[in-house]
Amino acid sequence: MEPRFLTAVWPAADTTAHEDSRPHDTMIDCVVVGAGPAGLAASAALGERGVEHLVLERGRVGQSWRDQRWDSLRLNNPGWMNPMLGEQAPDAYLTASEVVERLDRLAAACPVHEGVRVAQLAADGDGWSLLTSDGEHRARAVVVASGGENLPRIPGLARALPGRVAQLHAADYRNPGQLPDGAVLVVGSAQSGCQIAQDLLAGGRQVILATSPVGRAPARHRGRDTVEWLVECGFFQQRPQDLPDPSVMAAPQPLLAPGGRSMSLQALARAGATLAGRLVAAHGEQVAFDNSAPANIAAGDAFAARIRAMLDHAIRRAGLDTPPVEPDDADTPIELDPPTALDLRAVAVGSVVWCTGYTGDFSLLPQALRDADGRPRHHGGGAPLPGVWYVGLRWLTHRASGNFLGFPTDAATTARTVAAHLKQGRRTASPAVVITPG
């Protein structure tokens, strides 16, 4: 019997693409692909520079925020860090539906065409041709903002689980009531896994959490929210070339909990979750985990300690007088006896939630613009061929490139570079332009 997946179907846009009086074979200055937060930031920045452009969105504005977020989700960054979303209380943590409402407001001032999927991008004379579900569009410049993390990744192990167990990815999870009765195996302990485990525990579910090594940041440090310190000391402005270890760019984002409280694996265990190591095998009702749970807890603790040490160093250099470090329940050790094997039926597991990350769909890009893994090739945000740029990818130019704090910065510098490219009025064989924040 095949595994039972609870999978949301990507809905067709319920709006018709705006009619464009311009013939499609007329070359426009710029096309932005994607009307999520990054694409809307790019559109706003292009508009400020007077660049004629269209925004093509395959679904609706903010489609991923509409369809791939659970009911209780809140942004883990406070309102003052998300100015592109409009006026809000500095300490507000917006819900997913509130984010969508604000994206709709932003889109109202942008030339967005919904329900237009871009299937292929190809060089075309002194510009680019975009083959879309609405016909061909031609542009002198293209900004790809279609997102790098909106296609769920589900491990092959999913196929080895019994058909009676319902399976879904974090993108399709909404609330505990959506799942069949019984315990829930949550696979993955980055931001989605920990928040969904927390949501399930609050809903009265028994949770087994298959963990992974993820850094975490304490909620507060020496009398202030940690994110305030991090922004001031330049943590979010770190560039790829500043990192002593480039593998940091592939690591999950550090755990941050909304509302000024810390999140940790040991805190979830105290709330009732059973912590296990990484899920390594599955055969019918039998699943196995490695013995990494203690090391995964230690990895989170070590990251939190490095964050505190970095902030203390910055505080000393600035000569600031600060209060002592606050006690943090998230640091409290636990006694751990993680299982290495489970019989799913014996422990009444009725569902699995795969919090195993996302990838992006970059099939529209020509091969020359993709690396061996199919992801965009770029140098500081500029493609290796003139006239194509990216906004919204993680670590595009700095640590905040993939979130609301960084979208406007990268969008502004991209718009500036696009405007310069258009002013040149010709394609050049010089290397891709490097975008630097600022």
C-alpha positions as CSV (number, residue, x, y, z in Angstrom):
1,M,0.0,0.0,0.0
2,E,1.5,3.4,-1.0
3,P,2.2,6.0,1.7
4,R,-0.7,8.4,2.2
5,F,0.4,11.9,1.5
6,L,-1.7,14.9,2.6
7,T,-0.6,17.3,-0.2
8,A,-2.0,20.6,-1.0
9,V,-2.4,21.2,-4.8
10,W,-0.9,24.5,-6.1
11,P,-4.2,26.3,-7.0
12,A,-4.7,28.1,-10.3
13,A,-4.7,31.8,-9.9
14,D,-8.2,33.1,-9.2
15,T,-7.5,36.3,-11.1
16,T,-6.8,36.8,-14.8
17,A,-3.6,38.3,-15.9
18,H,-4.0,42.0,-16.6
19,E,-4.5,42.8,-20.2
20,D,-1.4,44.5,-21.6
21,S,-2.0,47.0,-24.4
22,R,1.7,46.6,-25.5
23,P,2.2,43.8,-28.1
24,H,4.2,41.0,-26.6
25,D,6.9,41.3,-29.3
26,T,7.7,44.8,-28.1
27,M,10.8,44.9,-25.9
28,I,10.2,46.3,-22.5
29,D,13.0,47.5,-20.3
30,C,12.7,44.9,-17.5
31,V,10.7,41.9,-16.4
32,V,10.6,40.7,-12.8
33,V,9.8,37.0,-12.4
34,G,7.9,36.4,-9.2
35,A,5.6,38.6,-7.1
36,G,6.6,37.4,-3.6
37,P,8.3,39.7,-1.2
38,A,11.6,39.8,-3.1
39,G,9.9,40.5,-6.5
40,L,7.7,43.2,-5.0
41,A,10.8,44.8,-3.4
42,A,12.5,44.7,-6.8
43,S,9.4,46.2,-8.5
44,A,9.3,49.1,-6.0
45,A,13.0,49.8,-6.4
46,L,12.7,49.8,-10.2
47,G,9.7,52.1,-10.1
48,E,11.6,54.5,-7.9
49,R,14.3,54.7,-10.6
50,G,11.7,55.1,-13.4
51,V,12.5,51.8,-15.0
52,E,9.6,50.5,-17.2
53,H,8.9,46.9,-16.1
54,L,6.4,44.1,-15.6
55,V,6.1,41.6,-12.8
56,L,5.0,38.1,-13.9
57,E,3.7,35.8,-11.1
58,R,2.7,32.2,-11.8
59,G,0.0,32.1,-9.1
60,R,-1.1,35.0,-6.9
61,V,0.9,37.6,-5.2
62,G,2.8,36.0,-2.3
63,Q,1.7,32.5,-3.3
64,S,4.1,30.7,-1.0
65,W,2.9,32.8,1.9
66,R,-0.7,31.9,1.0
67,D,-0.2,28.1,0.6
68,Q,2.9,27.0,2.4
69,R,2.5,28.4,6.0
70,W,0.8,26.8,9.0
71,D,-2.0,28.5,10.9
72,S,-0.1,29.5,14.0
73,L,3.0,30.7,12.2
74,R,4.4,34.2,13.0
75,L,7.4,35.9,11.7
76,N,10.4,35.4,14.0
77,N,11.6,38.9,13.4
78,P,9.9,41.8,15.1
79,G,8.1,44.6,13.2
80,W,11.0,47.1,13.3
81,M,13.1,44.6,11.2
82,N,10.5,44.4,8.5
83,P,9.8,47.9,7.3
84,M,9.0,46.9,3.7
85,L,5.8,45.4,5.1
86,G,4.5,48.8,6.1
87,E,3.7,50.5,9.4
88,Q,3.5,48.1,12.4
89,A,4.3,48.0,16.1
90,P,8.1,47.7,16.6
91,D,7.5,44.5,18.7
92,A,4.8,43.0,16.4
93,Y,5.3,39.5,15.0
94,L,3.0,39.3,12.0
95,T,1.0,36.2,11.2
96,A,1.2,34.6,7.7
97,S,-2.2,36.0,6.8
98,E,-1.1,39.5,7.9
99,V,2.0,39.2,5.7
100,V,-0.2,38.3,2.7
101,E,-2.5,41.3,3.3
102,R,0.6,43.6,3.3
103,L,2.0,42.0,0.2
104,D,-1.3,42.6,-1.5
105,R,-1.1,46.3,-0.6
106,L,2.5,46.5,-2.0
107,A,1.4,44.8,-5.2
108,A,-1.4,47.3,-5.7
109,A,1.3,49.9,-6.6
110,C,3.2,47.5,-8.9
111,P,2.6,46.3,-12.5
112,V,1.9,42.7,-11.4
113,H,0.4,40.2,-13.9
114,E,-0.9,37.2,-11.9
115,G,-1.4,33.7,-13.3
116,V,1.5,34.0,-15.8
117,R,4.1,31.3,-15.5
118,V,7.5,31.9,-17.1
119,A,8.6,28.6,-18.6
120,Q,11.8,29.6,-20.4
121,L,14.3,32.4,-20.5
122,A,16.5,32.7,-23.5
123,A,19.0,35.3,-24.9
124,D,17.4,37.3,-27.6
125,G,19.6,39.8,-29.5
126,D,20.4,42.7,-27.1
127,G,17.9,41.4,-24.5
128,W,16.0,38.3,-23.3
129,S,13.0,36.4,-24.4
130,L,10.6,35.0,-21.8
131,L,8.3,32.2,-23.0
132,T,5.2,32.3,-20.7
133,S,1.8,30.9,-20.4
134,D,0.6,34.3,-21.6
135,G,2.8,34.2,-24.7
136,E,6.3,35.6,-25.4
137,H,7.6,38.6,-23.6
138,R,10.9,40.4,-24.5
139,A,13.0,42.5,-22.1
140,R,16.3,44.2,-22.1
141,A,16.8,43.1,-18.5
142,V,15.4,40.3,-16.3
143,V,15.3,40.1,-12.5
144,V,14.6,36.6,-11.3
145,A,12.8,36.7,-7.9
146,S,10.9,33.4,-8.1
147,G,12.3,32.1,-4.8
148,G,14.9,29.6,-3.9
149,E,12.9,27.8,-1.2
150,N,9.4,27.0,-2.3
151,L,9.5,23.4,-3.7
152,P,9.3,20.9,-0.8
153,R,12.0,18.3,-0.4
154,I,10.9,14.9,0.8
155,P,13.5,12.1,1.4
156,G,13.2,8.8,-0.4
157,L,12.6,7.2,3.0
158,A,9.1,8.4,2.8
159,R,8.3,5.7,0.2
160,A,9.3,3.0,2.7
161,L,6.7,3.9,5.4
162,P,3.4,2.1,5.6
163,G,0.4,3.3,3.7
164,R,-1.7,3.7,6.9
165,V,0.6,6.5,8.0
166,A,-0.4,9.9,6.6
167,Q,2.5,12.0,5.4
168,L,2.9,15.6,4.5
169,H,5.6,18.2,4.2
170,A,5.8,21.3,6.4
171,A,4.5,23.3,3.3
172,D,1.2,21.5,3.6
173,Y,0.9,21.4,7.4
174,R,-1.8,23.7,8.9
175,N,-2.7,22.6,12.4
176,P,-2.9,19.5,14.6
177,G,-6.6,18.9,13.7
178,Q,-5.6,18.3,10.1
179,L,-3.8,15.1,11.0
180,P,-5.3,11.7,11.9
181,D,-5.4,10.6,15.5
182,G,-2.2,9.4,17.1
183,A,1.4,10.5,17.7
184,V,3.3,12.5,15.1
185,L,6.8,11.9,13.9
186,V,8.3,15.3,13.0
187,V,11.4,14.9,10.8
188,G,13.8,17.8,11.0
189,S,14.5,20.3,13.8
190,A,15.3,23.6,12.0
191,Q,12.9,26.5,12.2
192,S,9.8,24.8,10.7
193,G,10.4,21.5,12.5
194,C,10.7,23.1,16.0
195,Q,7.8,25.5,15.5
196,I,5.5,22.7,14.1
197,A,6.6,20.4,17.0
198,Q,5.7,23.2,19.4
199,D,2.3,23.7,17.7
200,L,1.5,19.9,17.9
201,L,2.5,19.8,21.6
202,A,0.2,22.7,22.3
203,G,-2.5,20.8,20.5
204,G,-2.2,17.9,22.8
205,R,-0.3,15.6,20.4
206,Q,2.5,13.2,21.3
207,V,5.5,14.2,19.3
208,I,8.7,12.3,18.3
209,L,11.2,14.8,16.9
210,A,14.0,13.4,14.6
211,T,16.6,16.1,15.2
212,S,19.4,17.6,13.2
213,P,22.3,20.0,14.0
214,V,20.9,23.6,13.9
215,G,22.2,26.7,15.6
216,R,20.0,28.7,17.9
217,A,20.1,32.3,19.2
218,P,19.1,33.3,22.7
219,A,16.0,35.6,22.7
220,R,17.6,38.2,25.0
221,H,21.1,39.2,25.9
222,R,22.2,41.7,28.6
223,G,18.8,43.5,28.8
224,R,17.9,43.7,25.1
225,D,16.5,41.5,22.4
226,T,19.3,39.6,20.8
227,V,18.3,40.5,17.3
228,E,18.7,44.2,18.2
229,W,22.3,43.5,19.2
230,L,22.8,41.3,16.1
231,V,21.6,44.0,13.7
232,E,23.8,46.7,15.4
233,C,26.9,44.6,15.3
234,G,26.5,43.7,11.6
235,F,25.7,40.0,12.0
236,F,23.0,40.2,9.2
237,Q,25.3,42.2,7.0
238,Q,28.0,39.5,6.8
239,R,28.9,38.7,3.2
240,P,29.9,35.3,1.8
241,Q,33.5,36.5,1.4
242,D,33.6,37.5,5.1
243,L,32.9,33.9,6.3
244,P,35.8,31.8,7.6
245,D,33.8,28.7,6.7
246,P,31.7,29.0,3.5
247,S,29.7,25.9,4.6
248,V,27.8,28.3,6.9
249,M,25.8,29.4,3.8
250,A,24.4,25.9,3.4
251,A,23.4,25.5,7.0
252,P,19.8,26.1,8.2
253,Q,19.1,29.6,9.6
254,P,19.6,29.8,13.4
255,L,16.5,29.1,15.5
256,L,14.7,32.3,16.6
257,A,11.3,32.2,18.3
258,P,8.8,35.0,17.9
259,G,7.7,36.9,20.9
260,G,11.0,37.3,22.8
261,R,11.4,33.7,24.0
262,S,14.2,31.3,23.2
263,M,13.7,28.0,21.4
264,S,15.9,24.9,21.9
265,L,15.7,21.2,21.6
266,Q,15.9,20.7,25.3
267,A,13.0,23.2,25.8
268,L,10.9,21.1,23.4
269,A,11.8,17.9,25.4
270,R,10.7,19.6,28.6
271,A,7.4,20.5,26.9
272,G,6.9,16.8,26.1
273,A,8.6,16.0,22.8
274,T,10.6,12.8,22.5
275,L,13.9,13.7,21.0
276,A,15.6,11.2,18.6
277,G,18.6,11.5,16.3
278,R,18.5,11.8,12.6
279,L,16.1,9.4,10.8
280,V,18.3,7.0,8.9
281,A,16.2,4.0,7.9
282,A,12.6,3.0,7.4
283,H,11.0,-0.3,6.5
284,G,7.2,-0.6,7.0
285,E,6.4,0.1,10.6
286,Q,10.1,0.0,11.7
287,V,12.2,3.2,11.7
288,A,15.7,3.8,12.9
289,F,17.6,6.8,14.1
290,D,21.3,7.5,14.6
291,N,22.7,8.5,17.9
292,S,23.2,12.2,17.1
293,A,20.6,13.7,19.4
294,P,23.1,14.7,22.2
295,A,25.4,16.2,19.5
296,N,22.5,18.1,17.9
297,I,21.6,19.6,21.3
298,A,25.3,20.5,21.8
299,A,25.5,22.1,18.4
300,G,22.6,24.4,19.2
301,D,24.1,25.3,22.6
302,A,27.5,25.9,21.1
303,F,26.1,28.3,18.5
304,A,24.2,30.2,21.2
305,A,27.4,30.5,23.2
306,R,29.2,31.9,20.1
307,I,26.5,34.4,19.6
308,R,26.8,35.6,23.2
309,A,30.6,35.8,23.0
310,M,30.4,37.8,19.7
311,L,28.0,40.2,21.2
312,D,30.0,40.6,24.4
313,H,33.1,41.3,22.3
314,A,31.2,44.1,20.5
315,I,29.8,45.4,23.7
316,R,33.3,45.6,25.2
317,R,34.7,47.4,22.1
318,A,31.9,49.9,22.3
319,G,32.5,50.5,26.1
320,L,28.9,49.9,26.9
321,D,27.7,49.3,30.5
322,T,25.2,46.4,30.3
323,P,23.4,44.3,32.9
324,P,24.5,40.6,33.5
325,V,23.4,37.9,31.1
326,E,19.9,36.7,31.9
327,P,19.2,33.1,32.9
328,D,17.6,31.3,29.9
329,D,15.4,28.2,30.3
330,A,16.4,27.1,26.8
331,D,19.9,26.5,28.2
332,T,18.8,24.1,31.0
333,P,20.3,20.6,30.4
334,I,18.0,17.6,30.2
335,E,18.5,13.9,30.8
336,L,18.3,12.3,27.4
337,D,17.5,8.7,26.5
338,P,16.8,9.0,22.8
339,P,15.4,6.0,20.9
340,T,17.4,4.4,18.2
341,A,14.5,2.4,16.8
342,L,10.7,2.7,16.9
343,D,7.8,0.5,15.9
344,L,5.4,3.1,14.5
345,R,2.3,1.0,15.2
346,A,3.4,0.2,18.7
347,V,3.8,3.9,19.7
348,A,0.6,4.8,17.8
349,V,2.2,7.1,15.2
350,G,-0.5,8.1,12.8
351,S,1.3,10.7,10.7
352,V,4.7,12.1,9.7
353,V,5.5,15.7,9.0
354,W,8.6,16.2,6.9
355,C,10.3,19.4,7.9
356,T,13.2,18.6,5.5
357,G,13.5,21.9,3.7
358,Y,12.9,23.3,0.3
359,T,14.6,23.9,-3.0
360,G,13.6,26.3,-5.9
361,D,12.4,25.7,-9.4
362,F,15.0,27.3,-11.8
363,S,14.1,25.3,-14.8
364,L,13.3,28.5,-16.7
365,L,17.0,29.4,-16.7
366,P,19.1,28.4,-19.7
367,Q,21.8,25.9,-18.8
368,A,24.5,28.6,-19.0
369,L,22.9,30.3,-16.0
370,R,22.7,27.1,-13.8
371,D,25.3,25.2,-11.9
372,A,25.6,21.4,-11.6
373,D,22.9,21.3,-9.0
374,G,20.5,23.3,-11.2
375,R,20.7,26.5,-9.0
376,P,21.5,29.9,-10.4
377,R,25.1,30.8,-11.1
378,H,25.8,34.3,-10.0
379,H,28.5,36.6,-8.7
380,G,27.1,38.9,-6.1
381,G,23.6,38.7,-7.6
382,G,24.6,39.2,-11.2
383,A,24.3,36.3,-13.7
384,P,27.3,35.3,-15.8
385,L,25.5,36.7,-18.9
386,P,24.6,40.4,-19.1
387,G,21.1,41.5,-18.3
388,V,20.0,39.0,-15.7
389,W,20.0,39.5,-11.9
390,Y,18.6,37.7,-8.9
391,V,16.8,39.0,-5.8
392,G,15.6,36.9,-2.8
393,L,18.1,34.0,-2.7
394,R,19.8,33.2,0.6
395,W,23.3,34.6,0.9
396,L,22.9,36.4,-2.4
397,T,25.1,39.3,-1.2
398,H,24.8,39.0,2.6
399,R,23.2,37.0,5.4
400,A,19.9,38.9,5.3
401,S,19.5,38.5,1.5
402,G,16.8,35.8,2.0
403,N,14.5,37.7,4.4
404,F,12.4,40.8,4.8
405,L,15.3,42.7,6.3
406,G,17.5,42.2,3.3
407,F,15.1,42.2,0.3
408,P,14.9,46.0,0.0
409,T,18.7,46.4,0.2
410,D,19.4,43.9,-2.6
411,A,16.4,45.2,-4.6
412,A,17.7,48.8,-4.4
413,T,21.2,47.8,-5.6
414,T,19.8,45.6,-8.3
415,A,17.6,48.4,-9.6
416,R,20.5,50.7,-9.6
417,T,22.6,48.2,-11.6
418,V,19.7,47.5,-14.0
419,A,19.2,51.2,-14.7
420,A,22.9,51.5,-15.5
421,H,22.7,48.5,-17.8
422,L,19.8,50.0,-19.6
423,K,21.5,53.4,-19.9
424,Q,24.4,51.7,-21.6
425,G,21.9,50.5,-24.2
426,R,24.0,47.6,-25.4
427,R,25.1,44.2,-24.2
428,T,28.6,43.8,-23.1
429,A,30.9,40.9,-22.9
430,S,32.4,42.0,-19.6
431,P,32.0,39.9,-16.4
432,A,28.8,40.0,-14.5
433,V,28.3,43.1,-12.4
434,V,28.8,42.5,-8.7
435,I,26.1,43.8,-6.4
436,T,27.2,45.1,-3.0
437,P,24.8,46.1,-0.3
438,G,24.3,49.8,0.1
